[in-house]
């Protein structure tokens, strides 16, 4: 019994003397940013920009209405060197999404575009004639206190 009381007292002292998790940080986690690096194939720039200005933009706007997307941007690389992207697509998300959230949003996008997963895959393959995806990265903003 004495041992149990000692453990309880020690735990209490530790809780009082230890700051809460996150209080000692000089930042707090912010939004999540995803960037996609696009090499537009020769003669396809206007076609790909048409896709971005229509379908891609509709998808991002739906994400904003659903509360998942905070903002989005299309950046053009000035004088890209070999191996560098022509465009960088950036989407800022409110937070990381669970698999269930990703699937729910994907289902809504497919319904909006009147397509199923097979048609979505075919549309993605068709965009392969306009561009090559060089890769993507995900970042999380760290907001300084």
Secondary structure, 3 states (H helix, E strand, C coil): CHHHHHHHHHHHHHHHHCCCCCCCCCEEEEEEEEEEEEEECCCCHHHHHHHHHHHHHHHHHHHHHHCCEEEEEEEECCCCCCCCCCEEEEEEECCCCCHHHHHHHHHHHHHHCCCCHHHHHHHHHHHCCCEEEEEEEEEEEEEEC
